[in-house]
Amino acid sequence: MKAFYILLAALAGSTALAQEAREPLEGIGIDVQGSFNYGPIDGFFQTPAGGRPGTSSARRPKFDELGIDDVAFYDTRLTVEWRSLLVYGGYEFIRLSGSDTLSQTVIGHGVSCWSG
């Protein structure tokens, strides 16, 4: 349900009137695009904003510590155009999954978050 609200907000927020003068279209133009992407991932999860320096584990937890080696994501886009009105909406779904257990404690905002 949360994804639906994100899609709805993206659609409403990206609705815009065309800025440049051009020939009006005779009908309605609809463009639908989509893609599936898959590949290796490297890096770490970011500590949320608001943490004081030194209160969180630096550059941890890493993706490989959690057994996350690859990422898959879908990206879709819909554009509807009628005369000078252009409506654009998009949705992206990213899935990261891993089942490993951390062997060292991770600290976030001065609190022990995970431990092995």
C-alpha positions in Angstrom: 0.0 0.0 0.0 2.9 2.3 0.8 4.2 1.8 -2.8 0.8 2.9 -4.2 1.0 6.2 -2.2 4.6 6.8 -3.4 3.5 6.2 -7.0 0.5 8.5 -6.6 2.7 11.2 -5.1 5.2 10.9 -7.9 2.4 11.1 -10.5 0.8 14.1 -8.9 4.2 15.8 -8.3 5.4 15.4 -11.8 2.3 16.7 -13.6 3.3 19.8 -15.5 2.2 22.0 -18.3 4.5 22.1 -21.3 6.7 25.2 -21.1 7.5 25.8 -24.8 5.1 26.7 -27.5 4.4 23.9 -30.0 1.8 22.4 -32.3 -1.1 20.9 -30.4 -1.5 17.2 -30.8 -4.5 15.8 -32.7 -5.2 13.2 -30.0 -3.7 11.7 -26.9 -0.1 10.4 -26.9 0.7 7.6 -24.5 4.2 6.2 -23.9 4.8 3.3 -21.6 8.4 2.1 -20.8 9.7 -0.5 -18.4 13.0 -2.2 -17.6 14.4 -4.9 -15.3 17.9 -4.5 -14.0 20.1 -7.0 -12.2 23.8 -6.9 -11.2 26.4 -7.1 -8.4 26.2 -4.6 -5.5 29.0 -3.4 -3.3 28.9 -0.9 -0.4 27.1 -0.4 2.9 23.9 0.8 4.4 23.8 4.5 5.4 23.1 5.6 8.9 19.9 7.8 8.9 20.3 11.6 9.1 20.4 13.0 12.6 23.1 10.9 14.1 26.0 12.7 15.8 29.5 12.0 14.5 31.1 9.1 16.3 27.8 7.6 17.5 27.4 5.1 14.7 29.5 2.4 13.2 31.4 3.8 10.2 30.5 2.3 6.8 28.5 -0.6 8.4 26.7 -2.8 8.0 28.2 -3.8 4.6 26.1 -5.5 2.0 28.4 -8.6 1.9 28.2 -8.9 5.8 24.4 -9.5 5.3 24.8 -11.9 2.4 23.7 -9.4 -0.2 25.8 -9.8 -3.3 23.3 -8.8 -6.1 20.5 -6.4 -6.6 17.4 -6.6 -8.8 15.1 -3.7 -9.6 12.2 -2.8 -11.9 11.7 0.6 -13.4 8.5 1.7 -15.1 7.4 5.0 -16.7 4.1 6.3 -18.1 3.7 9.5 -20.1 0.4 10.8 -21.3 0.3 13.9 -23.5 -2.7 15.9 -24.7 -2.4 19.3 -26.3 -0.2 21.3 -24.0 -0.7 19.0 -21.0 1.9 16.5 -20.1 1.5 14.0 -17.3 4.4 11.8 -16.2 4.5 9.1 -13.6 7.0 6.4 -12.7 7.6 3.6 -10.2 10.8 1.8 -9.2 10.9 -1.3 -7.0 14.3 -2.3 -5.6 14.8 -5.6 -3.7 17.8 -6.4 -1.6 17.7 -9.8 0.2 20.3 -11.6 2.4 20.1 -14.1 5.2 23.5 -13.8 6.9 23.9 -12.8 10.5 26.4 -10.1 11.5 29.4 -11.3 13.5 30.1 -7.9 15.0 27.7 -5.4 16.7 26.6 -2.4 14.7 26.0 0.9 16.6 23.5 3.4 15.3 22.9 6.7 17.1 24.7 5.4 20.1 22.5 2.3 20.4 23.5 -1.3 19.7 21.3 -2.2 16.7 22.4 -5.7 15.7 24.7 -8.2 17.1 25.8 -11.7 16.0 
